[in-house]
Amino acid sequence: MDWLLDAIFKPSMIQTVVLICVISAIGLQLGKIKIFNISLGITFVFFTGIVIGHFRLDLNRDMLYFAQNFGLIVFVYALGIQVGPGFFSSLKKGGFRLNMLSLAVVAIGLATAIILAVTTHISMPDMMGILSGAVTNTPALGAAQQTLRQIDPTNVKGIADMALACAVTYPLGVVGVILAVAFMRACFVPKSSDSAKREKKDHSTYVGEFMVTNPAIVSRTIKEIMKLSPKKFVISRIWRDGKVTIPTSESTLELNDHILIISVKSDVENIKVLFGEQEEVDWNKEDIDWNHIDNSHLVSRRIIVTRSKVNGMKLGALKLRNLYGINITRVDRAGIDLLASPDLALQIGDKITIVGEKVSVDTVAKILGNELARLKNPNLIAIFIGIALGLLLGAIPIPIPGISVPVQLGIAGGPIIVGILMGAFGPRFRITTYTTQSANLMLRQLGIVVYLACLGLDSGEHFFETVFQSEGLLWIAIGFALTVIPVLIVGTIGMKVMGLGYPKTVGMLCGSMANPMALNYANTTVEGDEPAVAYATVYPMTMFVRIITAQLILLFFA
């Protein structure tokens, strides 16, 4: 049994890996526990590491340091790849307001942290640890620790205390957002309010029937009519003289044609003005058989883009509608329905809903690929190249006047920037960056779990003695204030001043605080996925900003 004791207690690579695996497994199992329908999820990995770290095991610190950093790198890069395709588009239109509000949450939190650091005489590294825990953002903590190592490599205690401060404030960081969201719902949302449902309907994909009664568009082609409207929509089918046809861009509309249109609910009034009249019927249940097209064999199939040559091409450039007489009604990208407009650039992994004759649909399927086996093979080359480029970018010294040490994006900032850029622009350069949702989730979960396990081990030695001291209690109080104050201020502005609905506001707040546990709670209070959409809209921007600002604050004030 000596070999077993050596493997467990003797500092080595095997001991460290075994310990990380055991901590991760126990923490993930505990994460399934729910109290009042609330679970801390993978955060239990962090606390399991703290408990085991409390026993001050003799560990291979080099291996622990490597595993912690590598886990963080994999997590932030996979996160960048995931959010990259929608990152820049999220800054437009309604996403711009949400992102500005989320940045206000970050700014208020930072300003409050700096003021409290000065008034309470808490060191800035400790305050950054407190802030990272208060906003449940461990990647920001990792970036701040890297910066502190860069400024003073000998300050081992300061780096450890930063992680300790994060661990102390993290639990109330999770609970604080949930309490703030519940408070806003009780104060700002009337009992009889159905705003959450209305808001969801207004922004969901809409399928409706219209009748052409506007003489100005009679005998015009669909291509010409599309230019007359500032809103985007798709004419899926035309019913004329008892027959249903699939139109092309050269098809013309005549008076009293019935047309089936796909758009978003908020654009219905504009479309009604353009065509003249909306049929207030359920198009799925009325007398017109929209699925009966000239007695031909109509099929509706979901085809997946897997062909690399199509990656990055605009839908209009393929001319599928005119060449093959099919109609593309929807494009699903990472679970989000996109309108099939001509200027939409396709990406590997897009799921396209096509309606048309079977032979034509089969031909289009070959053009787009539709080979699921290709998607099952991970694009590891792009992942490794992206991580390497991210680390090189993070290592570039950026001189700033007035600071003796050049700024570096570090192992968190560099990979997330490259990940976002690869996800957003890779297809335009024919770089296949697609990974399935399950594969991306596996990368992110593996990275963050390993990072949290190592972080807990590293900070657990003095955790309990700190929590029950006056210093620890002060950290907890400050952390709770840093959680609740920005959320309540910006939440009130969003709902009462800017007129955002409750679902959008709470989703934005949960995203700006990087708090999926609070999002789970918010989803139980409304119908639809509006909170999740708002969360995804602001999450990448605020994650990036928090990682960068955590480093800048230390460079300026440490």
Secondary structure as a PSIPRED ss2 file (coil, helix, strand):
# PSIPRED VFORMAT (PSIPRED V4.0)

   1 M C   1.000  0.000  0.000
   2 D H   0.000  1.000  0.000
   3 W H   0.000  1.000  0.000
   4 L H   0.000  1.000  0.000
   5 L H   0.000  1.000  0.000
   6 D H   0.000  1.000  0.000
   7 A H   0.000  1.000  0.000
   8 I H   0.000  1.000  0.000
   9 F H   0.000  1.000  0.000
  10 K C   1.000  0.000  0.000
  11 P C   1.000  0.000  0.000
  12 S C   1.000  0.000  0.000
  13 M H   0.000  1.000  0.000
  14 I H   0.000  1.000  0.000
  15 Q H   0.000  1.000  0.000
  16 T H   0.000  1.000  0.000
  17 V H   0.000  1.000  0.000
  18 V H   0.000  1.000  0.000
  19 L H   0.000  1.000  0.000
  20 I H   0.000  1.000  0.000
  21 C H   0.000  1.000  0.000
  22 V H   0.000  1.000  0.000
  23 I H   0.000  1.000  0.000
  24 S H   0.000  1.000  0.000
  25 A H   0.000  1.000  0.000
  26 I H   0.000  1.000  0.000
  27 G H   0.000  1.000  0.000
  28 L H   0.000  1.000  0.000
  29 Q H   0.000  1.000  0.000
  30 L H   0.000  1.000  0.000
  31 G C   1.000  0.000  0.000
  32 K C   1.000  0.000  0.000
  33 I C   1.000  0.000  0.000
  34 K C   1.000  0.000  0.000
  35 I E   0.000  0.000  1.000
  36 F C   1.000  0.000  0.000
  37 N C   1.000  0.000  0.000
  38 I E   0.000  0.000  1.000
  39 S C   1.000  0.000  0.000
  40 L C   1.000  0.000  0.000
  41 G C   1.000  0.000  0.000
  42 I C   1.000  0.000  0.000
  43 T H   0.000  1.000  0.000
  44 F H   0.000  1.000  0.000
  45 V H   0.000  1.000  0.000
  46 F H   0.000  1.000  0.000
  47 F H   0.000  1.000  0.000
  48 T H   0.000  1.000  0.000
  49 G H   0.000  1.000  0.000
  50 I H   0.000  1.000  0.000
  51 V H   0.000  1.000  0.000
  52 I H   0.000  1.000  0.000
  53 G H   0.000  1.000  0.000
  54 H C   1.000  0.000  0.000
  55 F C   1.000  0.000  0.000
  56 R C   1.000  0.000  0.000
  57 L C   1.000  0.000  0.000
  58 D C   1.000  0.000  0.000
  59 L C   1.000  0.000  0.000
  60 N C   1.000  0.000  0.000
  61 R H   0.000  1.000  0.000
  62 D H   0.000  1.000  0.000
  63 M H   0.000  1.000  0.000
  64 L H   0.000  1.000  0.000
  65 Y H   0.000  1.000  0.000
  66 F H   0.000  1.000  0.000
  67 A H   0.000  1.000  0.000
  68 Q H   0.000  1.000  0.000
  69 N H   0.000  1.000  0.000
  70 F H   0.000  1.000  0.000
  71 G H   0.000  1.000  0.000
  72 L H   0.000  1.000  0.000
  73 I H   0.000  1.000  0.000
  74 V H   0.000  1.000  0.000
  75 F H   0.000  1.000  0.000
  76 V H   0.000  1.000  0.000
  77 Y H   0.000  1.000  0.000
  78 A H   0.000  1.000  0.000
  79 L H   0.000  1.000  0.000
  80 G H   0.000  1.000  0.000
  81 I H   0.000  1.000  0.000
  82 Q H   0.000  1.000  0.000
  83 V H   0.000  1.000  0.000
  84 G H   0.000  1.000  0.000
  85 P H   0.000  1.000  0.000
  86 G H   0.000  1.000  0.000
  87 F H   0.000  1.000  0.000
  88 F C   1.000  0.000  0.000
  89 S H   0.000  1.000  0.000
  90 S H   0.000  1.000  0.000
  91 L H   0.000  1.000  0.000
  92 K C   1.000  0.000  0.000
  93 K C   1.000  0.000  0.000
  94 G H   0.000  1.000  0.000
  95 G H   0.000  1.000  0.000
  96 F H   0.000  1.000  0.000
  97 R H   0.000  1.000  0.000
  98 L H   0.000  1.000  0.000
  99 N H   0.000  1.000  0.000
 100 M H   0.000  1.000  0.000
 101 L H   0.000  1.000  0.000
 102 S H   0.000  1.000  0.000
 103 L H   0.000  1.000  0.000
 104 A H   0.000  1.000  0.000
 105 V H   0.000  1.000  0.000
 106 V H   0.000  1.000  0.000
 107 A H   0.000  1.000  0.000
 108 I H   0.000  1.000  0.000
 109 G H   0.000  1.000  0.000
 110 L H   0.000  1.000  0.000
 111 A H   0.000  1.000  0.000
 112 T H   0.000  1.000  0.000
 113 A H   0.000  1.000  0.000
 114 I H   0.000  1.000  0.000
 115 I H   0.000  1.000  0.000
 116 L H   0.000  1.000  0.000
 117 A H   0.000  1.000  0.000
 118 V H   0.000  1.000  0.000
 119 T H   0.000  1.000  0.000
 120 T H   0.000  1.000  0.000
 121 H C   1.000  0.000  0.000
 122 I C   1.000  0.000  0.000
 123 S C   1.000  0.000  0.000
 124 M H   0.000  1.000  0.000
 125 P H   0.000  1.000  0.000
 126 D H   0.000  1.000  0.000
 127 M H   0.000  1.000  0.000
 128 M H   0.000  1.000  0.000
 129 G H   0.000  1.000  0.000
 130 I H   0.000  1.000  0.000
 131 L H   0.000  1.000  0.000
 132 S H   0.000  1.000  0.000
 133 G H   0.000  1.000  0.000
 134 A H   0.000  1.000  0.000
 135 V C   1.000  0.000  0.000
 136 T C   1.000  0.000  0.000
 137 N C   1.000  0.000  0.000
 138 T H   0.000  1.000  0.000
 139 P H   0.000  1.000  0.000
 140 A H   0.000  1.000  0.000
 141 L H   0.000  1.000  0.000
 142 G H   0.000  1.000  0.000
 143 A H   0.000  1.000  0.000
 144 A H   0.000  1.000  0.000
 145 Q H   0.000  1.000  0.000
 146 Q H   0.000  1.000  0.000
 147 T H   0.000  1.000  0.000
 148 L H   0.000  1.000  0.000
 149 R H   0.000  1.000  0.000
 150 Q H   0.000  1.000  0.000
 151 I H   0.000  1.000  0.000
 152 D C   1.000  0.000  0.000
 153 P C   1.000  0.000  0.000
 154 T C   1.000  0.000  0.000
 155 N C   1.000  0.000  0.000
 156 V H   0.000  1.000  0.000
 157 K H   0.000  1.000  0.000
 158 G H   0.000  1.000  0.000
 159 I H   0.000  1.000  0.000
 160 A H   0.000  1.000  0.000
 161 D H   0.000  1.000  0.000
 162 M H   0.000  1.000  0.000
 163 A H   0.000  1.000  0.000
 164 L H   0.000  1.000  0.000
 165 A H   0.000  1.000  0.000
 166 C H   0.000  1.000  0.000
 167 A H   0.000  1.000  0.000
 168 V H   0.000  1.000  0.000
 169 T H   0.000  1.000  0.000
 170 Y H   0.000  1.000  0.000
 171 P H   0.000  1.000  0.000
 172 L H   0.000  1.000  0.000
 173 G H   0.000  1.000  0.000
 174 V H   0.000  1.000  0.000
 175 V H   0.000  1.000  0.000
 176 G H   0.000  1.000  0.000
 177 V H   0.000  1.000  0.000
 178 I H   0.000  1.000  0.000
 179 L H   0.000  1.000  0.000
 180 A H   0.000  1.000  0.000
 181 V H   0.000  1.000  0.000
 182 A H   0.000  1.000  0.000
 183 F H   0.000  1.000  0.000
 184 M H   0.000  1.000  0.000
 185 R H   0.000  1.000  0.000
 186 A H   0.000  1.000  0.000
 187 C H   0.000  1.000  0.000
 188 F H   0.000  1.000  0.000
 189 V C   1.000  0.000  0.000
 190 P C   1.000  0.000  0.000
 191 K C   1.000  0.000  0.000
 192 S C   1.000  0.000  0.000
 193 S C   1.000  0.000  0.000
 194 D C   1.000  0.000  0.000
 195 S H   0.000  1.000  0.000
 196 A H   0.000  1.000  0.000
 197 K H   0.000  1.000  0.000
 198 R H   0.000  1.000  0.000
 199 E H   0.000  1.000  0.000
 200 K H   0.000  1.000  0.000
 201 K H   0.000  1.000  0.000
 202 D H   0.000  1.000  0.000
 203 H H   0.000  1.000  0.000
 204 S C   1.000  0.000  0.000
 205 T E   0.000  0.000  1.000
 206 Y E   0.000  0.000  1.000
 207 V E   0.000  0.000  1.000
 208 G E   0.000  0.000  1.000
 209 E E   0.000  0.000  1.000
 210 F E   0.000  0.000  1.000
 211 M E   0.000  0.000  1.000
 212 V E   0.000  0.000  1.000
 213 T C   1.000  0.000  0.000
 214 N C   1.000  0.000  0.000
 215 P H   0.000  1.000  0.000
 216 A H   0.000  1.000  0.000
 217 I H   0.000  1.000  0.000
 218 V C   1.000  0.000  0.000
 219 S C   1.000  0.000  0.000
 220 R C   1.000  0.000  0.000
 221 T E   0.000  0.000  1.000
 222 I H   0.000  1.000  0.000
 223 K H   0.000  1.000  0.000
 224 E H   0.000  1.000  0.000
 225 I H   0.000  1.000  0.000
 226 M H   0.000  1.000  0.000
 227 K H   0.000  1.000  0.000
 228 L H   0.000  1.000  0.000
 229 S C   1.000  0.000  0.000
 230 P C   1.000  0.000  0.000
 231 K C   1.000  0.000  0.000
 232 K C   1.000  0.000  0.000
 233 F C   1.000  0.000  0.000
 234 V E   0.000  0.000  1.000
 235 I E   0.000  0.000  1.000
 236 S E   0.000  0.000  1.000
 237 R E   0.000  0.000  1.000
 238 I E   0.000  0.000  1.000
 239 W E   0.000  0.000  1.000
 240 R E   0.000  0.000  1.000
 241 D C   1.000  0.000  0.000
 242 G C   1.000  0.000  0.000
 243 K E   0.000  0.000  1.000
 244 V E   0.000  0.000  1.000
 245 T E   0.000  0.000  1.000
 246 I C   1.000  0.000  0.000
 247 P C   1.000  0.000  0.000
 248 T C   1.000  0.000  0.000
 249 S C   1.000  0.000  0.000
 250 E C   1.000  0.000  0.000
 251 S C   1.000  0.000  0.000
 252 T E   0.000  0.000  1.000
 253 L C   1.000  0.000  0.000
 254 E C   1.000  0.000  0.000
 255 L C   1.000  0.000  0.000
 256 N C   1.000  0.000  0.000
 257 D C   1.000  0.000  0.000
 258 H E   0.000  0.000  1.000
 259 I E   0.000  0.000  1.000
 260 L E   0.000  0.000  1.000
 261 I E   0.000  0.000  1.000
 262 I E   0.000  0.000  1.000
 263 S E   0.000  0.000  1.000
 264 V E   0.000  0.000  1.000
 265 K H   0.000  1.000  0.000
 266 S H   0.000  1.000  0.000
 267 D H   0.000  1.000  0.000
 268 V H   0.000  1.000  0.000
 269 E H   0.000  1.000  0.000
 270 N H   0.000  1.000  0.000
 271 I H   0.000  1.000  0.000
 272 K H   0.000  1.000  0.000
 273 V H   0.000  1.000  0.000
 274 L H   0.000  1.000  0.000
 275 F H   0.000  1.000  0.000
 276 G E   0.000  0.000  1.000
 277 E E   0.000  0.000  1.000
 278 Q E   0.000  0.000  1.000
 279 E E   0.000  0.000  1.000
 280 E C   1.000  0.000  0.000
 281 V C   1.000  0.000  0.000
 282 D C   1.000  0.000  0.000
 283 W C   1.000  0.000  0.000
 284 N C   1.000  0.000  0.000
 285 K C   1.000  0.000  0.000
 286 E C   1.000  0.000  0.000
 287 D C   1.000  0.000  0.000
 288 I C   1.000  0.000  0.000
 289 D C   1.000  0.000  0.000
 290 W C   1.000  0.000  0.000
 291 N C   1.000  0.000  0.000
 292 H C   1.000  0.000  0.000
 293 I C   1.000  0.000  0.000
 294 D C   1.000  0.000  0.000
 295 N C   1.000  0.000  0.000
 296 S C   1.000  0.000  0.000
 297 H C   1.000  0.000  0.000
 298 L E   0.000  0.000  1.000
 299 V E   0.000  0.000  1.000
 300 S E   0.000  0.000  1.000
 301 R E   0.000  0.000  1.000
 302 R E   0.000  0.000  1.000
 303 I E   0.000  0.000  1.000
 304 I E   0.000  0.000  1.000
 305 V E   0.000  0.000  1.000
 306 T C   1.000  0.000  0.000
 307 R C   1.000  0.000  0.000
 308 S C   1.000  0.000  0.000
 309 K C   1.000  0.000  0.000
 310 V C   1.000  0.000  0.000
 311 N C   1.000  0.000  0.000
 312 G C   1.000  0.000  0.000
 313 M C   1.000  0.000  0.000
 314 K E   0.000  0.000  1.000
 315 L H   0.000  1.000  0.000
 316 G H   0.000  1.000  0.000
 317 A H   0.000  1.000  0.000
 318 L H   0.000  1.000  0.000
 319 K C   1.000  0.000  0.000
 320 L H   0.000  1.000  0.000
 321 R H   0.000  1.000  0.000
 322 N H   0.000  1.000  0.000
 323 L H   0.000  1.000  0.000
 324 Y H   0.000  1.000  0.000
 325 G C   1.000  0.000  0.000
 326 I C   1.000  0.000  0.000
 327 N E   0.000  0.000  1.000
 328 I E   0.000  0.000  1.000
 329 T E   0.000  0.000  1.000
 330 R E   0.000  0.000  1.000
 331 V E   0.000  0.000  1.000
 332 D E   0.000  0.000  1.000
 333 R E   0.000  0.000  1.000
 334 A C   1.000  0.000  0.000
 335 G C   1.000  0.000  0.000
 336 I E   0.000  0.000  1.000
 337 D E   0.000  0.000  1.000
 338 L E   0.000  0.000  1.000
 339 L C   1.000  0.000  0.000
 340 A C   1.000  0.000  0.000
 341 S C   1.000  0.000  0.000
 342 P C   1.000  0.000  0.000
 343 D C   1.000  0.000  0.000
 344 L C   1.000  0.000  0.000
 345 A E   0.000  0.000  1.000
 346 L C   1.000  0.000  0.000
 347 Q C   1.000  0.000  0.000
 348 I C   1.000  0.000  0.000
 349 G C   1.000  0.000  0.000
 350 D C   1.000  0.000  0.000
 351 K E   0.000  0.000  1.000
 352 I E   0.000  0.000  1.000
 353 T E   0.000  0.000  1.000
 354 I E   0.000  0.000  1.000
 355 V E   0.000  0.000  1.000
 356 G E   0.000  0.000  1.000
 357 E E   0.000  0.000  1.000
 358 K H   0.000  1.000  0.000
 359 V H   0.000  1.000  0.000
 360 S H   0.000  1.000  0.000
 361 V H   0.000  1.000  0.000
 362 D H   0.000  1.000  0.000
 363 T H   0.000  1.000  0.000
 364 V H   0.000  1.000  0.000
 365 A H   0.000  1.000  0.000
 366 K H   0.000  1.000  0.000
 367 I H   0.000  1.000  0.000
 368 L H   0.000  1.000  0.000
 369 G E   0.000  0.000  1.000
 370 N C   1.000  0.000  0.000
 371 E C   1.000  0.000  0.000
 372 L H   0.000  1.000  0.000
 373 A H   0.000  1.000  0.000
 374 R H   0.000  1.000  0.000
 375 L H   0.000  1.000  0.000
 376 K H   0.000  1.000  0.000
 377 N C   1.000  0.000  0.000
 378 P C   1.000  0.000  0.000
 379 N C   1.000  0.000  0.000
 380 L H   0.000  1.000  0.000
 381 I H   0.000  1.000  0.000
 382 A H   0.000  1.000  0.000
 383 I H   0.000  1.000  0.000
 384 F H   0.000  1.000  0.000
 385 I H   0.000  1.000  0.000
 386 G H   0.000  1.000  0.000
 387 I H   0.000  1.000  0.000
 388 A H   0.000  1.000  0.000
 389 L H   0.000  1.000  0.000
 390 G H   0.000  1.000  0.000
 391 L H   0.000  1.000  0.000
 392 L H   0.000  1.000  0.000
 393 L H   0.000  1.000  0.000
 394 G H   0.000  1.000  0.000
 395 A H   0.000  1.000  0.000
 396 I C   1.000  0.000  0.000
 397 P C   1.000  0.000  0.000
 398 I E   0.000  0.000  1.000
 399 P C   1.000  0.000  0.000
 400 I C   1.000  0.000  0.000
 401 P C   1.000  0.000  0.000
 402 G C   1.000  0.000  0.000
 403 I C   1.000  0.000  0.000
 404 S C   1.000  0.000  0.000
 405 V C   1.000  0.000  0.000
 406 P C   1.000  0.000  0.000
 407 V E   0.000  0.000  1.000
 408 Q C   1.000  0.000  0.000
 409 L C   1.000  0.000  0.000
 410 G H   0.000  1.000  0.000
 411 I H   0.000  1.000  0.000
 412 A H   0.000  1.000  0.000
 413 G H   0.000  1.000  0.000
 414 G H   0.000  1.000  0.000
 415 P H   0.000  1.000  0.000
 416 I H   0.000  1.000  0.000
 417 I H   0.000  1.000  0.000
 418 V H   0.000  1.000  0.000
 419 G H   0.000  1.000  0.000
 420 I H   0.000  1.000  0.000
 421 L H   0.000  1.000  0.000
 422 M H   0.000  1.000  0.000
 423 G H   0.000  1.000  0.000
 424 A H   0.000  1.000  0.000
 425 F H   0.000  1.000  0.000
 426 G H   0.000  1.000  0.000
 427 P H   0.000  1.000  0.000
 428 R H   0.000  1.000  0.000
 429 F H   0.000  1.000  0.000
 430 R C   1.000  0.000  0.000
 431 I C   1.000  0.000  0.000
 432 T C   1.000  0.000  0.000
 433 T C   1.000  0.000  0.000
 434 Y C   1.000  0.000  0.000
 435 T C   1.000  0.000  0.000
 436 T C   1.000  0.000  0.000
 437 Q H   0.000  1.000  0.000
 438 S H   0.000  1.000  0.000
 439 A H   0.000  1.000  0.000
 440 N H   0.000  1.000  0.000
 441 L H   0.000  1.000  0.000
 442 M H   0.000  1.000  0.000
 443 L H   0.000  1.000  0.000
 444 R H   0.000  1.000  0.000
 445 Q H   0.000  1.000  0.000
 446 L H   0.000  1.000  0.000
 447 G H   0.000  1.000  0.000
 448 I H   0.000  1.000  0.000
 449 V H   0.000  1.000  0.000
 450 V H   0.000  1.000  0.000
 451 Y H   0.000  1.000  0.000
 452 L H   0.000  1.000  0.000
 453 A H   0.000  1.000  0.000
 454 C H   0.000  1.000  0.000
 455 L H   0.000  1.000  0.000
 456 G H   0.000  1.000  0.000
 457 L H   0.000  1.000  0.000
 458 D H   0.000  1.000  0.000
 459 S H   0.000  1.000  0.000
 460 G C   1.000  0.000  0.000
 461 E C   1.000  0.000  0.000
 462 H C   1.000  0.000  0.000
 463 F H   0.000  1.000  0.000
 464 F H   0.000  1.000  0.000
 465 E H   0.000  1.000  0.000
 466 T H   0.000  1.000  0.000
 467 V H   0.000  1.000  0.000
 468 F C   1.000  0.000  0.000
 469 Q C   1.000  0.000  0.000
 470 S H   0.000  1.000  0.000
 471 E H   0.000  1.000  0.000
 472 G H   0.000  1.000  0.000
 473 L H   0.000  1.000  0.000
 474 L H   0.000  1.000  0.000
 475 W H   0.000  1.000  0.000
 476 I H   0.000  1.000  0.000
 477 A H   0.000  1.000  0.000
 478 I H   0.000  1.000  0.000
 479 G H   0.000  1.000  0.000
 480 F H   0.000  1.000  0.000
 481 A H   0.000  1.000  0.000
 482 L H   0.000  1.000  0.000
 483 T H   0.000  1.000  0.000
 484 V H   0.000  1.000  0.000
 485 I H   0.000  1.000  0.000
 486 P H   0.000  1.000  0.000
 487 V H   0.000  1.000  0.000
 488 L H   0.000  1.000  0.000
 489 I H   0.000  1.000  0.000
 490 V H   0.000  1.000  0.000
 491 G H   0.000  1.000  0.000
 492 T H   0.000  1.000  0.000
 493 I H   0.000  1.000  0.000
 494 G H   0.000  1.000  0.000
 495 M H   0.000  1.000  0.000
 496 K H   0.000  1.000  0.000
 497 V H   0.000  1.000  0.000
 498 M C   1.000  0.000  0.000
 499 G C   1.000  0.000  0.000
 500 L C   1.000  0.000  0.000
 501 G C   1.000  0.000  0.000
 502 Y H   0.000  1.000  0.000
 503 P H   0.000  1.000  0.000
 504 K H   0.000  1.000  0.000
 505 T H   0.000  1.000  0.000
 506 V H   0.000  1.000  0.000
 507 G H   0.000  1.000  0.000
 508 M H   0.000  1.000  0.000
 509 L H   0.000  1.000  0.000
 510 C H   0.000  1.000  0.000
 511 G H   0.000  1.000  0.000
 512 S H   0.000  1.000  0.000
 513 M C   1.000  0.000  0.000
 514 A C   1.000  0.000  0.000
 515 N C   1.000  0.000  0.000
 516 P H   0.000  1.000  0.000
 517 M H   0.000  1.000  0.000
 518 A H   0.000  1.000  0.000
 519 L H   0.000  1.000  0.000
 520 N H   0.000  1.000  0.000
 521 Y H   0.000  1.000  0.000
 522 A H   0.000  1.000  0.000
 523 N H   0.000  1.000  0.000
 524 T C   1.000  0.000  0.000
 525 T C   1.000  0.000  0.000
 526 V C   1.000  0.000  0.000
 527 E C   1.000  0.000  0.000
 528 G C   1.000  0.000  0.000
 529 D C   1.000  0.000  0.000
 530 E H   0.000  1.000  0.000
 531 P H   0.000  1.000  0.000
 532 A H   0.000  1.000  0.000
 533 V H   0.000  1.000  0.000
 534 A H   0.000  1.000  0.000
 535 Y H   0.000  1.000  0.000
 536 A H   0.000  1.000  0.000
 537 T H   0.000  1.000  0.000
 538 V H   0.000  1.000  0.000
 539 Y H   0.000  1.000  0.000
 540 P H   0.000  1.000  0.000
 541 M H   0.000  1.000  0.000
 542 T H   0.000  1.000  0.000
 543 M H   0.000  1.000  0.000
 544 F H   0.000  1.000  0.000
 545 V H   0.000  1.000  0.000
 546 R H   0.000  1.000  0.000
 547 I H   0.000  1.000  0.000
 548 I H   0.000  1.000  0.000
 549 T H   0.000  1.000  0.000
 550 A H   0.000  1.000  0.000
 551 Q H   0.000  1.000  0.000
 552 L H   0.000  1.000  0.000
 553 I H   0.000  1.000  0.000
 554 L H   0.000  1.000  0.000
 555 L H   0.000  1.000  0.000
 556 F H   0.000  1.000  0.000
 557 F H   0.000  1.000  0.000
 558 A C   1.000  0.000  0.000
